[in-house]
Amino acid sequence: MTSPLFRPLALRGVTLSNRIVMAPMCQYSAEPDGPDVGAPNDWHVQHYGSRALGRPGLIIVEATAVSAEGRISAYDLGIWNDRQVAAHRRLTRFFRDNGVAAGIQLAHAGRKASSPRPFDGPFGSVEPAADWQPVAPSAVAFAPDKQVPRALDRAGIEEVIKQFAAAARRAREAGYDVIEIHAAHGYLLHEFLSPVSNTRTDDYGGSFENRVRLVEQVTDAVRQEIGEQTPIFVRISATDWVEPAGWTADDSVRLAARLRRRGVDIVHVSTGGNVADARIPVGPGYQVPFSRRIRQEAGMLTAAVGLIRDPEQAEEILDAGDADLIALAREFLLDPVWPVTAARHLGEEWSLAPQYERAEVLARRDARAPV
Ligand SMILES: Cc1cc2nc3c(=O)[nH]c(=O)nc-3n(C[C@H](O)[C@H](O)[C@H](O)COP(=O)(O)O)c2cc1C
């Protein structure tokens, strides 16, 4: 019998060949300015290409900014101009040629924009321009040492919705099969959801209905652009880990039910990122219980993520009905062909690209085969 990890999943016009997802991971490796600003380059082609050879069902390309001011750092990928679209095609073509569905995470960093990239020290990095002031629902900084953002006015909110819609259209032009809207980790859309960062008194703040309005409007605008055949994922932080003051697991269940009715296909269930000093009980599969609740109580298909590393652990999550997809991030950095590793471990059918076929003899027979 096929392991649940290797069963296909059909979502609208796209069939994922298995349940393994490479989660979005910022590489902070694009040009920070100039004509190729934000465009995938040799690093991205290598990095994503080698993971595509392991044939996960879906690769979700890292947080990709819908506007220049919405980048986390100056080195983020972007999809706000046509030159970037052409460069993204290098990735999606390779994914398609290797049977991997191409996903992209569309993002606006909100009050966390204009940051230095994490692996540069204070020197030797391009510091964000002094006039790059982040925007947010309210003028509340993420942490005392972070910039105070400018609160978006009505026109600014309209602009953000248009930017997500335009980015989704470009993503389709670039060949992406799946659009993920980034509403997690303390970036702009999450900031609107959470009362910790949203203190507005207009239609976008206060009540639950008002705080979820922007995520819903962005979702609708994206759907409008991409038609009915392309799945939409929404990544959320299911809790701020400061309940009840922040965004809560109950809120996430309510939001997921509303997103299901709006035609969202998968809620990708992460946590945290909006409260600098939140205490997070990190451990194997620590976010899976949130995925389980959303799946069971909102009737929404989910992707689970967070310290899922072992093939058996991944199988158990699917078998228990706690998620429909298993996303891995850091494990893919350690083992680019994790799906192959998992299949070999579970005794499942697998195959490599024809160029690598001769390695299969070694892998399958564990023998000293003639070269
Ligand atoms: C280097 C790195 C970059 C990341 N960038 C993103 C990102 O662009 N978007 C996002 O939603 N999460 C991002 N994450 C979070 C991962 O997608 C994932 O949720 C998290 O690492 C937990 O999964 P893991 O235990 O399998 O690594 C990043 C994580 C890492 C390690």
Ligand as a Chemical Component Dictionary entry (heavy atoms), coordinates in Angstrom:
data_LIG
# 
_chem_comp.id                   LIG 
_chem_comp.type                 NON-POLYMER 
_chem_comp.pdbx_formal_charge   0 
_chem_comp.three_letter_code    LIG 
# 
loop_
_chem_comp_atom.comp_id 
_chem_comp_atom.atom_id 
_chem_comp_atom.alt_atom_id 
_chem_comp_atom.type_symbol 
_chem_comp_atom.charge 
_chem_comp_atom.model_Cartn_x 
_chem_comp_atom.model_Cartn_y 
_chem_comp_atom.model_Cartn_z 
_chem_comp_atom.pdbx_ordinal 
LIG C1  C1  C 0 16.195 30.195 6.395  1  
LIG C2  C2  C 0 14.711 30.270 6.666  2  
LIG C3  C3  C 0 13.950 31.183 5.944  3  
LIG C4  C4  C 0 12.558 31.237 6.138  4  
LIG N1  N1  N 0 11.797 32.054 5.339  5  
LIG C5  C5  C 0 10.455 31.978 5.391  6  
LIG C6  C6  C 0 9.650  32.636 4.423  7  
LIG O1  O1  O 0 10.136 33.208 3.454  8  
LIG N2  N2  N 0 8.298  32.564 4.591  9  
LIG C7  C7  C 0 7.727  31.877 5.605  10 
LIG O2  O2  O 0 6.499  31.850 5.714  11 
LIG N3  N3  N 0 8.462  31.192 6.497  12 
LIG C8  C8  C 0 9.801  31.202 6.394  13 
LIG N4  N4  N 0 10.554 30.440 7.245  14 
LIG C9  C9  C 0 9.867  29.515 8.177  15 
LIG C10 C10 C 0 9.760  28.132 7.544  16 
LIG O3  O3  O 0 8.962  28.134 6.378  17 
LIG C11 C11 C 0 9.161  27.107 8.550  18 
LIG O4  O4  O 0 7.848  27.492 8.874  19 
LIG C12 C12 C 0 9.977  26.979 9.819  20 
LIG O5  O5  O 0 11.371 26.939 9.547  21 
LIG C13 C13 C 0 9.594  25.717 10.615 22 
LIG O6  O6  O 0 9.745  24.564 9.817  23 
LIG P1  P1  P 0 11.044 23.571 9.971  24 
LIG O7  O7  O 0 11.086 23.154 11.413 25 
LIG O8  O8  O 0 10.753 22.437 9.041  26 
LIG O9  O9  O 0 12.261 24.356 9.594  27 
LIG C14 C14 C 0 11.931 30.398 7.101  28 
LIG C15 C15 C 0 12.728 29.515 7.843  29 
LIG C16 C16 C 0 14.089 29.434 7.626  30 
LIG C17 C17 C 0 14.905 28.430 8.398  31 
# 
loop_
_chem_comp_bond.comp_id 
_chem_comp_bond.atom_id_1 
_chem_comp_bond.atom_id_2 
_chem_comp_bond.value_order 
_chem_comp_bond.pdbx_ordinal 
LIG C1  C2  SING 1  
LIG C2  C3  SING 2  
LIG C2  C16 DOUB 3  
LIG C3  C4  DOUB 4  
LIG C4  N1  SING 5  
LIG C4  C14 SING 6  
LIG N1  C5  DOUB 7  
LIG C5  C6  SING 8  
LIG C5  C8  SING 9  
LIG C6  O1  DOUB 10 
LIG C6  N2  SING 11 
LIG N2  C7  SING 12 
LIG C7  O2  DOUB 13 
LIG C7  N3  SING 14 
LIG N3  C8  DOUB 15 
LIG C8  N4  SING 16 
LIG N4  C9  SING 17 
LIG N4  C14 SING 18 
LIG C9  C10 SING 19 
LIG C10 O3  SING 20 
LIG C10 C11 SING 21 
LIG C11 O4  SING 22 
LIG C11 C12 SING 23 
LIG C12 O5  SING 24 
LIG C12 C13 SING 25 
LIG C13 O6  SING 26 
LIG O6  P1  SING 27 
LIG P1  O7  DOUB 28 
LIG P1  O8  SING 29 
LIG P1  O9  SING 30 
LIG C14 C15 DOUB 31 
LIG C15 C16 SING 32 
LIG C16 C17 SING 33 
# 
